[in-house]
Amino acid sequence: MGEFEGLLRDALLVTALLTIPVLAIATLVGAVVAVLQAATQIQEQTLTLLPKVLAVGLTAALFGRFGLAACAQLLLEAVARIPQLVRG
């Protein structure tokens, strides 16, 4: 069961590496927009969504190659570990 636990740990680590930067950027942009809305008293709903969508899209575009490489490496490791996983 050690091989499976190691593979699961690696999968969770890759998931965290891919999601934390995007979530952090979305949170920061959301906080900045909220402060600007509070300061200007503009309560338009599209104003809150559009900057977050653009920031998340830009982050995904910039880190997409890294994310794809990390997922590909995880897949190669998973395929390489299949014999150990089947044996137990």
Sequence and secondary structure as in RCSB ss.txt:
>XXXX:A:sequence
MGEFEGLLRDALLVTALLTIPVLAIATLVGAVVAVLQAATQIQEQTLTLLPKVLAVGLTAALFGRFGLAACAQLL
LEAVARIPQLVRG
>XXXX:A:secstr
 HHHHHHHHHHHHHHHHHHHHHHHHHHHHHHHHHHHHHHHT   HHHHHHHHHHHHHHHHHHHHHHHHHHHHHHH
HHHHHTHHHHHH 
